[in-house]
Every structure is written in C-alpha cells, then in structure tokens.
Amino acid sequence: MRFQKYLKVNRYKPYKYYYLDYEILRNSITSLKTQKEEDSFKSLLDENLNRVFGFIESKYQEIKGELRIRKRGGRKARVILVRPLVRAPLILSLPLIYPPPIPPPLPIISIPS
C-alpha cells in the first residue's frame, strides 16, 4: 500500500488525469480468476495505456508545433521548458473521468542564440 500512496503524493497535479489508474489496475490483476476477468484486465490496461500515450503524443505535437512557429520567425532560438513534461512515474492513480480535461500548455522561454 505504501507504493500506491507514494504515487498519489508525487504525481504532477496538472497532468493527473493522464496517468495510469494504478489502484484499479492493481485490484483487477489481484482478483484474476477466469479468462473473462483476464480479458477485462487487458482491456482496462489498453484503455489506460492509450490515454497515457495519447497525452504524450499530444504534448510532443504541441512542442513540435511551437518549435516550427519559432523557426518561421527568422531567428533560431534555444528553447527551454520551464517545467518537465513528466515529473513523476507514469503509473499513477486516477479518477475515472472520461474524457479527461485538457491540460494547460507548457510555458516556453526563448533565449536568442
């Protein structure tokens, strides 16, 4: 139980809806008895992984678009992210809210070369 508590405390709050639902996955895997329950767990895991990977892809596209815009501006700039994309492990507890809210964009600081 300590690991679950650690994950809840250390998750990055603005992205809390994009972590794996550790508690539900843990309870589901410990109660596996039949093939049907195993299939249900696999489906639940796939949903969680799709949510996490979808979020990572959206952040990647957001940063890629921002860099493209800055390059069109005629000057090259070094880009520094003010906060990290992922500060905590990806396996964290989430409330089951669908669709999850869209997180705020990452602030970016441009430093001329």
Helices and strands as residue ranges (DSSP letters): H 2-10, G 13-18, E 20-21, H 22-30, H 35-72, E 77-81, E 91-92, E 108-112
